[in-house]
Amino acid sequence: MSENPYQSPDADITTEDNQQRVYAGFWIRVGASIIDTILIMIVTWPVLIGIYGDDYYNAETMVKGTWDIIISYIFPALVIIMFWIYRSATPGKMLLNIKIIDDKTGAALTKGQSVGRYFGYFVSMIPLFLGMIWVAFDKKKQGWHDKLAGTVCVRNK
């Protein structure tokens, strides 16, 4: 593939199976993440306020109880992993025509890749979100969580 000064940073890449891939870049993935966060908040906030009351967000403790752990941490993790397994994308990615695929085969993620990618988020976040920011500079637009799970985010055509 020749260098083209007019080509976007999300350039087409030809894979072994001769399919063109357009990798989803940093900003569109940020947009998808914002959409997903808003959707999760729409679902979880009313439930948390219903259980813990209006002072839920003013409390000094980080975790308010068992239901807080289930609703704020376990539920979103399960929903995200299930979307990756069954739809190859979260709602935010679907709205922006992005899907997550296996880097080598181009197939949908396996259950193991989905779980590994989710836990890879924590590795990506620990050093000041460097693993997430890595997407902006990587040739295949992979964050550390993508590299750990062997996945890439591509634009649907």
GROMACS elastic network, one bead per residue, 0.5 to 0.9 nm:
[ bonds ]
;  ai    aj funct       b0    kb
    1     4     6  0.88359   500
    1    13     6  0.81398   500
    1    14     6  0.84371   500
    3     6     6  0.89525   500
    3     7     6  0.80719   500
    4     7     6  0.53454   500
    4     8     6  0.88039   500
    5     8     6  0.82205   500
    7    10     6  0.79869   500
    7    11     6  0.61711   500
    7    12     6  0.86736   500
    8    11     6  0.53756   500
    8    12     6  0.87378   500
    9    23     6  0.87233   500
    9    25     6  0.75164   500
    9   139     6  0.86382   500
   10    13     6  0.89149   500
   10    22     6  0.57628   500
   10    23     6  0.52642   500
   10    24     6  0.62417   500
   10    25     6  0.59302   500
   10   139     6  0.88421   500
   10   140     6  0.83021   500
   10   141     6  0.78402   500
   10   155     6  0.89465   500
   11    21     6  0.80031   500
   11    22     6  0.57140   500
   11    23     6  0.69299   500
   12    20     6  0.58102   500
   12    21     6  0.52814   500
   12    23     6  0.73501   500
   13    19     6  0.81723   500
   13    20     6  0.55792   500
   13    21     6  0.51313   500
   13    22     6  0.64596   500
   13    23     6  0.80401   500
   13   140     6  0.86361   500
   14    17     6  0.79004   500
   14    18     6  0.55481   500
   14    19     6  0.57528   500
   14    21     6  0.63733   500
   15    18     6  0.51657   500
   15    19     6  0.57411   500
   15    20     6  0.66714   500
   15    21     6  0.73836   500
   15   104     6  0.85625   500
   15   106     6  0.88520   500
   16    19     6  0.75965   500
   16   104     6  0.86750   500
   16   105     6  0.87751   500
   17    20     6  0.88910   500
   17   105     6  0.83824   500
   17   106     6  0.88744   500
   19   106     6  0.89444   500
   21   154     6  0.63773   500
   21   155     6  0.74536   500
   21   156     6  0.86701   500
   22   140     6  0.89638   500
   22   153     6  0.85732   500
   22   154     6  0.54477   500
   22   155     6  0.54830   500
   22   156     6  0.79503   500
   22   157     6  0.84947   500
   23    98     6  0.88012   500
   23   139     6  0.89601   500
   23   140     6  0.62265   500
   23   141     6  0.61653   500
   23   142     6  0.86432   500
   23   152     6  0.72398   500
   23   153     6  0.58333   500
   23   155     6  0.60099   500
   24    27     6  0.84859   500
   24    28     6  0.66458   500
   24    29     6  0.67411   500
   24    98     6  0.67789   500
   24    99     6  0.86505   500
   24   135     6  0.89951   500
   24   140     6  0.85602   500
   24   141     6  0.66144   500
   24   142     6  0.89246   500
   24   152     6  0.82723   500
   24   153     6  0.54245   500
   24   155     6  0.55103   500
   25    28     6  0.58959   500
   25    29     6  0.63453   500
   25    30     6  0.88015   500
   25   135     6  0.66800   500
   25   136     6  0.64772   500
   25   140     6  0.86418   500
   25   141     6  0.56602   500
   25   142     6  0.85991   500
   25   153     6  0.82348   500
   25   154     6  0.85635   500
   26    29     6  0.52988   500
   26    30     6  0.62084   500
   26    31     6  0.87854   500
   26   132     6  0.84748   500
   26   133     6  0.74203   500
   26   134     6  0.84871   500
   26   135     6  0.54616   500
   26   137     6  0.86242   500
   26   141     6  0.71312   500
   27    31     6  0.62072   500
   27    32     6  0.86666   500
   27   136     6  0.80769   500
   28    32     6  0.62879   500
   28    33     6  0.86378   500
   28    93     6  0.85970   500
   28    96     6  0.74568   500
   28    98     6  0.87320   500
   29    33     6  0.61364   500
   29    34     6  0.86128   500
   29    92     6  0.86250   500
   29    93     6  0.73526   500
   29    96     6  0.86312   500
   29    98     6  0.83325   500
   29   135     6  0.89762   500
   29   153     6  0.85449   500
   30    33     6  0.50285   500
   30    34     6  0.62252   500
   30    35     6  0.87222   500
   31    34     6  0.51312   500
   31    35     6  0.63331   500
   31    36     6  0.87038   500
   31    92     6  0.75148   500
   31    93     6  0.84488   500
   31    96     6  0.82148   500
   32    35     6  0.51405   500
   32    36     6  0.62184   500
   32    37     6  0.86184   500
   32    90     6  0.81045   500
   32    91     6  0.78363   500
   32    93     6  0.50282   500
   32    94     6  0.82348   500
   32    95     6  0.76838   500
   32    96     6  0.67037   500
   32    98     6  0.86036   500
   33    36     6  0.50556   500
   33    37     6  0.60729   500
   33    38     6  0.86219   500
   33    90     6  0.87302   500
   33    92     6  0.63377   500
   33    93     6  0.77319   500
   34    37     6  0.50625   500
   34    38     6  0.62076   500
   34    39     6  0.86417   500
   34    92     6  0.75588   500
   35    38     6  0.52444   500
   35    39     6  0.62726   500
   35    40     6  0.87152   500
   35    91     6  0.76634   500
   35    93     6  0.84039   500
   35    95     6  0.87244   500
   36    39     6  0.51121   500
   36    40     6  0.61566   500
   36    41     6  0.85669   500
   36    90     6  0.70399   500
   36    91     6  0.63568   500
   36    92     6  0.50792   500
   36    93     6  0.81865   500
   37    40     6  0.51540   500
   37    41     6  0.61243   500
   37    42     6  0.86261   500
   37    92     6  0.86810   500
   38    41     6  0.50630   500
   38    42     6  0.61605   500
   38    43     6  0.87702   500
   39    42     6  0.51077   500
   39    43     6  0.64932   500
   39    44     6  0.87560   500
   39    91     6  0.84435   500
   39    92     6  0.86094   500
   40    43     6  0.52461   500
   40    44     6  0.60388   500
   40    45     6  0.82779   500
   40    72     6  0.89600   500
   40    76     6  0.69817   500
   41    44     6  0.51151   500
   41    45     6  0.54384   500
   41    46     6  0.83770   500
   42    45     6  0.60329   500
   42    46     6  0.71959   500
   43    46     6  0.66537   500
   43    47     6  0.72215   500
   44    47     6  0.53103   500
   44    48     6  0.61214   500
   44    49     6  0.86248   500
   44    71     6  0.64053   500
   44    72     6  0.69422   500
   44    75     6  0.89651   500
   44    76     6  0.88812   500
   45    48     6  0.51227   500
   45    49     6  0.60340   500
   45    50     6  0.83535   500
   45    72     6  0.88774   500
   46    49     6  0.51642   500
   46    50     6  0.59215   500
   46    51     6  0.85897   500
   47    51     6  0.62239   500
   47    52     6  0.85601   500
   47    71     6  0.80421   500
   48    51     6  0.51518   500
   48    52     6  0.58551   500
   48    53     6  0.74781   500
   48    56     6  0.73217   500
   48    67     6  0.79070   500
   48    68     6  0.68810   500
   48    71     6  0.74117   500
   48    72     6  0.84016   500
   49    52     6  0.51738   500
   49    54     6  0.56125   500
   49    55     6  0.78131   500
   49    56     6  0.61839   500
   49    57     6  0.85357   500
   50    53     6  0.56277   500
   50    54     6  0.79630   500
   51    56     6  0.88299   500
   51    67     6  0.80424   500
   51    68     6  0.88972   500
   52    55     6  0.72624   500
   52    56     6  0.56157   500
   52    64     6  0.79416   500
   52    68     6  0.87118   500
   53    56     6  0.57722   500
   54    57     6  0.74137   500
   54    58     6  0.82844   500
   55    58     6  0.50953   500
   55    59     6  0.62518   500
   56    59     6  0.57396   500
   56    64     6  0.77648   500
   57    60     6  0.84753   500
   58    61     6  0.89066   500
   59    62     6  0.78288   500
   59    64     6  0.80212   500
   61    64     6  0.63995   500
   63    66     6  0.82614   500
   63    68     6  0.63680   500
   63    69     6  0.69074   500
   64    67     6  0.78884   500
   64    68     6  0.57825   500
   64    69     6  0.79488   500
   65    68     6  0.52424   500
   65    69     6  0.65765   500
   65    70     6  0.89124   500
   66    69     6  0.52197   500
   66    70     6  0.63192   500
   66    71     6  0.86453   500
   67    71     6  0.58697   500
   67    72     6  0.80953   500
   68    71     6  0.52425   500
   68    72     6  0.55406   500
   68    73     6  0.76803   500
   69    72     6  0.54242   500
   69    73     6  0.53655   500
   69    74     6  0.65173   500
   69    75     6  0.85892   500
   70    73     6  0.57509   500
   70    75     6  0.58675   500
   70    76     6  0.87388   500
   71    74     6  0.62625   500
   71    75     6  0.52504   500
   71    76     6  0.72869   500
   72    75     6  0.65401   500
   72    76     6  0.66374   500
   72    77     6  0.88923   500
   73    76     6  0.57500   500
   73    77     6  0.62732   500
   73    78     6  0.88130   500
   74    77     6  0.52122   500
   74    78     6  0.62020   500
   74    79     6  0.86450   500
   75    78     6  0.52774   500
   75    79     6  0.61520   500
   75    80     6  0.86219   500
   76    79     6  0.50905   500
   76    80     6  0.60205   500
   76    81     6  0.84957   500
   77    80     6  0.52912   500
   77    81     6  0.61462   500
   77    82     6  0.85230   500
   77   118     6  0.75004   500
   78    81     6  0.52147   500
   78    82     6  0.60090   500
   78    83     6  0.85795   500
   79    82     6  0.51207   500
   79    83     6  0.61714   500
   79    84     6  0.86540   500
   79    90     6  0.86961   500
   80    83     6  0.51714   500
   80    84     6  0.62748   500
   80    85     6  0.87115   500
   80    89     6  0.83512   500
   80    90     6  0.63039   500
   80   114     6  0.88434   500
   80   118     6  0.81528   500
   81    84     6  0.50690   500
   81    85     6  0.61940   500
   81    86     6  0.86731   500
   81    90     6  0.86172   500
   81   111     6  0.80848   500
   81   114     6  0.57403   500
   81   115     6  0.64047   500
   81   117     6  0.87562   500
   81   118     6  0.70632   500
   82    85     6  0.50566   500
   82    86     6  0.60311   500
   82    87     6  0.79504   500
   82    88     6  0.89558   500
   82    90     6  0.88190   500
   82   111     6  0.86698   500
   82   114     6  0.82552   500
   83    86     6  0.53195   500
   83    87     6  0.51888   500
   83    88     6  0.63944   500
   83    89     6  0.58245   500
   83    90     6  0.53882   500
   83    91     6  0.78731   500
   84    87     6  0.55437   500
   84    90     6  0.63652   500
   84    99     6  0.86104   500
   84   100     6  0.73417   500
   84   108     6  0.84121   500
   84   109     6  0.70148   500
   84   110     6  0.88391   500
   84   111     6  0.84955   500
   84   114     6  0.62495   500
   85    88     6  0.58121   500
   85    89     6  0.81069   500
   85   108     6  0.74559   500
   85   109     6  0.61370   500
   85   110     6  0.66083   500
   85   111     6  0.60785   500
   85   113     6  0.89014   500
   85   114     6  0.64953   500
   86    89     6  0.81771   500
   86   108     6  0.85680   500
   86   109     6  0.88423   500
   87    90     6  0.73448   500
   87    91     6  0.89974   500
   87    94     6  0.84757   500
   87    99     6  0.81302   500
   87   100     6  0.89754   500
   87   108     6  0.84521   500
   88    93     6  0.89684   500
   88    94     6  0.86722   500
   88    98     6  0.87174   500
   88    99     6  0.53938   500
   88   100     6  0.52260   500
   88   101     6  0.68420   500
   88   108     6  0.60914   500
   88   109     6  0.67341   500
   89    92     6  0.77712   500
   89    93     6  0.54881   500
   89    94     6  0.58911   500
   89    97     6  0.89641   500
   89    98     6  0.69042   500
   89   100     6  0.59171   500
   89   153     6  0.89376   500
   90    93     6  0.52384   500
   90    94     6  0.61382   500
   90    95     6  0.86902   500
   90    98     6  0.89292   500
   90    99     6  0.82671   500
   91    95     6  0.61249   500
   91    96     6  0.86439   500
   92    95     6  0.52039   500
   92    96     6  0.64005   500
   92    97     6  0.86569   500
   92    98     6  0.84994   500
   93    96     6  0.51018   500
   93    97     6  0.59792   500
   93    99     6  0.64433   500
   93   100     6  0.87387   500
   94    98     6  0.57611   500
   94    99     6  0.69523   500
   95    98     6  0.77581   500
   96   155     6  0.82242   500
   96   156     6  0.88483   500
   97   154     6  0.84387   500
   97   155     6  0.57800   500
   97   156     6  0.52450   500
   97   157     6  0.79285   500
   98   153     6  0.64581   500
   98   154     6  0.55166   500
   98   156     6  0.56831   500
   99   108     6  0.88488   500
   99   152     6  0.83542   500
   99   153     6  0.55729   500
   99   154     6  0.55410   500
   99   155     6  0.65245   500
   99   156     6  0.68499   500
  100   103     6  0.88620   500
  100   106     6  0.89265   500
  100   107     6  0.89640   500
  100   108     6  0.71370   500
  100   109     6  0.71443   500
  100   151     6  0.65814   500
  100   152     6  0.56803   500
  100   154     6  0.63642   500
  100   155     6  0.89915   500
  101   104     6  0.87217   500
  101   105     6  0.80348   500
  101   106     6  0.53734   500
  101   107     6  0.55714   500
  101   109     6  0.56454   500
  101   150     6  0.86377   500
  101   151     6  0.55259   500
  101   152     6  0.55997   500
  101   153     6  0.64065   500
  101   154     6  0.74476   500
  102   105     6  0.56429   500
  102   107     6  0.53667   500
  102   108     6  0.60754   500
  102   109     6  0.56400   500
  102   110     6  0.82585   500
  102   113     6  0.83251   500
  102   149     6  0.83322   500
  102   150     6  0.60164   500
  102   152     6  0.64017   500
  102   153     6  0.89120   500
  103   106     6  0.57565   500
  103   107     6  0.81010   500
  103   146     6  0.87676   500
  103   147     6  0.88777   500
  103   150     6  0.55596   500
  103   152     6  0.54133   500
  103   153     6  0.87441   500
  104   107     6  0.82418   500
  104   150     6  0.74655   500
  104   151     6  0.80178   500
  105   108     6  0.86316   500
  106   109     6  0.88324   500
  106   151     6  0.87234   500
  106   152     6  0.87132   500
  107   110     6  0.86925   500
  109   112     6  0.79419   500
  109   113     6  0.58007   500
  109   114     6  0.61727   500
  109   151     6  0.75657   500
  110   113     6  0.51203   500
  110   114     6  0.62067   500
  110   115     6  0.87260   500
  111   114     6  0.50808   500
  111   115     6  0.62787   500
  111   116     6  0.84985   500
  112   115     6  0.52683   500
  112   116     6  0.59591   500
  112   117     6  0.83683   500
  112   149     6  0.83693   500
  113   117     6  0.57843   500
  113   118     6  0.84479   500
  113   148     6  0.87433   500
  113   149     6  0.51976   500
  113   150     6  0.73567   500
  113   151     6  0.77844   500
  114   117     6  0.51272   500
  114   118     6  0.62465   500
  114   119     6  0.87880   500
  114   149     6  0.75395   500
  115   118     6  0.51703   500
  115   119     6  0.63687   500
  115   120     6  0.84461   500
  115   149     6  0.86042   500
  116   119     6  0.52414   500
  116   120     6  0.58801   500
  116   121     6  0.87686   500
  116   145     6  0.78772   500
  116   148     6  0.73456   500
  116   149     6  0.56759   500
  117   121     6  0.65533   500
  117   144     6  0.89829   500
  117   145     6  0.52289   500
  117   146     6  0.62775   500
  117   147     6  0.86124   500
  117   148     6  0.68618   500
  117   149     6  0.50944   500
  117   150     6  0.84163   500
  117   151     6  0.80404   500
  118   121     6  0.53891   500
  118   122     6  0.77029   500
  118   145     6  0.73500   500
  118   149     6  0.88523   500
  119   122     6  0.56226   500
  119   123     6  0.72066   500
  119   145     6  0.76652   500
  120   123     6  0.50654   500
  120   124     6  0.62354   500
  120   125     6  0.86676   500
  120   144     6  0.69842   500
  120   146     6  0.76228   500
  120   147     6  0.87916   500
  120   148     6  0.65128   500
  120   149     6  0.74550   500
  121   125     6  0.60994   500
  121   126     6  0.86857   500
  121   131     6  0.80256   500
  121   132     6  0.79173   500
  121   143     6  0.87580   500
  121   144     6  0.77358   500
  121   145     6  0.53605   500
  121   146     6  0.87607   500
  122   125     6  0.50516   500
  122   126     6  0.60878   500
  122   129     6  0.89501   500
  122   145     6  0.81870   500
  123   126     6  0.55767   500
  123   127     6  0.78109   500
  123   129     6  0.86992   500
  123   131     6  0.72185   500
  123   144     6  0.74045   500
  123   145     6  0.71136   500
  124   127     6  0.70196   500
  124   128     6  0.83303   500
  124   129     6  0.57437   500
  124   130     6  0.62453   500
  124   132     6  0.56068   500
  124   133     6  0.86199   500
  124   134     6  0.88051   500
  124   143     6  0.72289   500
  124   144     6  0.55597   500
  124   145     6  0.60763   500
  125   128     6  0.59695   500
  125   130     6  0.65841   500
  125   131     6  0.62181   500
  125   132     6  0.67486   500
  126   129     6  0.61664   500
  126   130     6  0.78575   500
  126   131     6  0.82357   500
  127   130     6  0.57147   500
  127   131     6  0.75056   500
  128   131     6  0.82216   500
  129   132     6  0.53197   500
  129   133     6  0.62962   500
  129   134     6  0.86253   500
  130   134     6  0.59774   500
  130   143     6  0.86467   500
  130   144     6  0.85061   500
  131   134     6  0.51125   500
  131   135     6  0.75365   500
  131   142     6  0.88915   500
  131   143     6  0.53605   500
  131   145     6  0.71897   500
  132   135     6  0.59761   500
  132   136     6  0.83296   500
  132   142     6  0.84258   500
  132   143     6  0.51375   500
  132   144     6  0.67769   500
  132   145     6  0.78809   500
  133   136     6  0.57999   500
  133   137     6  0.76930   500
  133   143     6  0.71054   500
  134   137     6  0.54640   500
  134   138     6  0.60834   500
  134   141     6  0.76359   500
  134   142     6  0.69912   500
  134   143     6  0.52931   500
  134   144     6  0.71038   500
  135   138     6  0.53906   500
  135   139     6  0.83992   500
  135   140     6  0.79360   500
  135   144     6  0.81341   500
  136   139     6  0.86958   500
  136   141     6  0.63122   500
  136   142     6  0.83236   500
  136   143     6  0.84791   500
  137   140     6  0.87323   500
  137   141     6  0.68846   500
  137   142     6  0.86284   500
  138   142     6  0.59629   500
  138   143     6  0.77113   500
  139   142     6  0.76310   500
  140   152     6  0.72042   500
  140   153     6  0.86332   500
  141   146     6  0.89552   500
  141   152     6  0.73708   500
  141   153     6  0.75802   500
  142   145     6  0.76960   500
  142   146     6  0.53513   500
  142   147     6  0.62347   500
  142   151     6  0.76975   500
  142   152     6  0.59988   500
  142   153     6  0.74789   500
  143   146     6  0.51386   500
  143   147     6  0.63715   500
  143   148     6  0.86907   500
  143   152     6  0.86178   500
  144   148     6  0.60619   500
  144   149     6  0.85522   500
  145   148     6  0.51287   500
  145   149     6  0.61973   500
  145   150     6  0.83957   500
  145   151     6  0.82643   500
  146   149     6  0.51948   500
  146   150     6  0.56958   500
  146   152     6  0.59968   500
  146   153     6  0.82623   500
  147   150     6  0.50526   500
  147   151     6  0.64058   500
  147   152     6  0.80014   500
  148   151     6  0.79439   500
  149   152     6  0.89886   500
